[in-house]
């Protein structure tokens, strides 16, 4: 690690050198986790009987918390009889 004196703050800051961790590794990890969550959601909705497009749509609105409306019955009913 290389310690640099910040010209603005006058404090020591730490920066990884060429042998330090890749700064894109956290982005890659986040993208990988997001893709896995989406894949598990799509598979789950497919198991419940939705079509592929509907499963992707339902997973997208669930993960992003938009929550429009259900695309169809997915093994449960939200309406009272």
FITORVO-54190 format. One record per residue: residue number from 0; residue in one letter; x, y, z of N, C-alpha, C in turn. Coordinates in steps of 0.05 Angstrom, whole numbers. Layout:
% FITORVO-54190
n; res; n.u; n.v; n.w; ca.u; ca.v; ca.w; c.u; c.v; c.w
NUM; A; X; Y; Z; X; Y; Z; X; Y; Z $
...
This chain:
% FITORVO-54190
n; res; n.u; n.v; n.w; ca.u; ca.v; ca.w; c.u; c.v; c.w
0; X; 16; -24; 0; 0; 0; 0; 17; 25; 0 $
1; X; 8; 44; -14; 22; 70; -16; 7; 90; 0 $
2; X; 20; 105; 18; 7; 126; 33; 13; 152; 19 $
3; X; -7; 167; 12; -4; 193; -1; -15; 215; 16 $
4; X; -1; 237; 16; -12; 260; 31; -30; 276; 13 $
5; X; -55; 279; 21; -74; 293; 5; -68; 323; 6 $
6; X; -65; 336; -17; -58; 364; -17; -81; 382; -7 $
7; X; -105; 372; -9; -128; 388; 0; -133; 385; 30 $
8; X; -135; 361; 39; -142; 356; 67; -117; 355; 85 $
9; X; -94; 349; 73; -69; 347; 89; -68; 322; 106 $
10; X; -86; 303; 100; -86; 278; 115; -74; 255; 98 $
11; X; -67; 234; 112; -57; 211; 97; -80; 195; 86 $
12; X; -79; 188; 61; -99; 171; 49; -85; 146; 39 $
13; X; -100; 124; 38; -89; 98; 29; -100; 92; 1 $
14; X; -81; 84; -16; -89; 76; -43; -74; 50; -49 $
15; X; -88; 31; -61; -75; 6; -68; -58; 10; -92 $
16; X; -35; -2; -92; -16; 0; -114; -23; -20; -136 $
17; X; -5; -25; -154; -9; -43; -176; -14; -72; -167 $
18; X; -3; -79; -144; -7; -106; -134; -32; -108; -115 $
19; X; -47; -86; -112; -70; -86; -94; -94; -98; -107 $
20; X; -117; -99; -93; -141; -111; -104; -152; -96; -128 $
21; X; -165; -110; -146; -177; -98; -169; -201; -82; -161 $
22; X; -202; -56; -169; -225; -40; -160; -252; -49; -173 $
23; X; -251; -64; -195; -275; -73; -207; -286; -99; -195 $
24; X; -271; -110; -176; -280; -136; -164; -306; -133; -149 $
25; X; -311; -110; -136; -336; -106; -122; -359; -102; -142 $
26; X; -354; -90; -164; -375; -87; -185; -382; -114; -196 $
27; X; -361; -130; -202; -366; -157; -212; -382; -174; -192 $
28; X; -375; -171; -167; -389; -187; -146; -418; -178; -145 $
29; X; -423; -152; -145; -451; -143; -144; -467; -151; -169 $
30; X; -455; -150; -192; -469; -159; -216; -474; -189; -216 $
31; X; -455; -204; -205; -459; -233; -204; -482; -240; -185 $
32; X; -483; -227; -162; -504; -231; -142; -531; -224; -154 $
33; X; -532; -201; -168; -557; -193; -181; -567; -213; -202 $
34; X; -549; -223; -218; -556; -243; -238; -566; -269; -225 $
35; X; -553; -277; -203; -562; -301; -189; -589; -297; -177 $
36; X; -595; -274; -165; -621; -268; -154; -642; -269; -176 $
37; X; -636; -256; -198; -655; -256; -221; -660; -284; -231 $
38; X; -639; -300; -233; -642; -328; -243; -659; -345; -224 $
39; X; -654; -342; -199; -669; -358; -179; -699; -349; -180 $
40; X; -703; -323; -182; -731; -313; -184; -745; -323; -208 $
41; X; -732; -322; -231; -745; -332; -256; -751; -362; -254 $
42; X; -732; -377; -243; -737; -406; -240; -760; -411; -221 $
43; X; -761; -396; -199; -783; -399; -180; -810; -393; -192 $
44; X; -812; -371; -207; -837; -364; -220; -845; -384; -242 $
45; X; -825; -395; -255; -830; -416; -275; -841; -441; -262 $
46; X; -831; -448; -238; -841; -471; -223; -870; -466; -215 $
47; X; -876; -441; -209; -904; -435; -201; -923; -434; -225 $
48; X; -912; -437; -249; -930; -439; -272; -931; -415; -291 $
49; X; -915; -395; -287; -915; -372; -305; -898; -378; -330 $
50; X; -904; -364; -352; -888; -366; -376; -862; -352; -371 $
51; X; -843; -355; -390; -816; -344; -387; -818; -313; -386 $
52; X; -832; -300; -404; -834; -271; -404; -846; -261; -378 $
53; X; -868; -275; -369; -882; -267; -345; -864; -271; -320 $
54; X; -848; -292; -320; -830; -298; -298; -808; -276; -296 $
55; X; -797; -269; -319; -777; -247; -320; -789; -221; -311 $
56; X; -813; -215; -320; -827; -190; -313; -833; -190; -282 $
57; X; -844; -212; -272; -850; -213; -243; -825; -210; -227 $
58; X; -803; -223; -235; -778; -221; -220; -768; -193; -221 $
59; X; -769; -180; -244; -760; -153; -246; -775; -133; -229 $
60; X; -801; -135; -229; -817; -116; -212; -815; -123; -183 $
61; X; -809; -148; -176; -805; -155; -148; -778; -145; -138 $
62; X; -757; -150; -153; -730; -142; -144; -728; -111; -143 $
63; X; -739; -98; -163; -737; -68; -163; -758; -55; -145 $
64; X; -775; -71; -132; -796; -62; -114; -816; -43; -127 $
65; X; -819; -45; -153; -839; -29; -167; -867; -39; -160 $
66; X; -871; -65; -163; -895; -78; -154; -920; -69; -168 $
67; X; -921; -70; -195; -946; -63; -209; -968; -82; -202 $
68; X; -973; -102; -218; -994; -121; -212; -984; -149; -221 $
69; X; -997; -169; -210; -990; -196; -217; -997; -201; -246 $
70; X; -982; -218; -260; -987; -224; -288; -1008; -246; -290 $
71; X; -1013; -260; -270; -1033; -281; -270; -1030; -297; -244 $
72; X; -1048; -317; -241; -1046; -333; -217; -1021; -349; -217 $
73; X; -1007; -348; -195; -982; -362; -192; -984; -382; -169 $
74; X; -1006; -396; -168; -1009; -416; -147; -1022; -406; -122 $
75; X; -1029; -380; -122; -1042; -368; -99; -1061; -347; -109 $
76; X; -1080; -340; -93; -1099; -320; -101; -1098; -297; -81 $
77; X; -1099; -272; -91; -1099; -249; -73; -1128; -238; -70 $
78; X; -1147; -250; -84; -1175; -241; -83; -1191; -258; -64 $
79; X; -1208; -246; -49; -1226; -261; -31; -1250; -270; -46 $
80; X; -1260; -293; -40; -1283; -304; -54; -1309; -294; -43 $
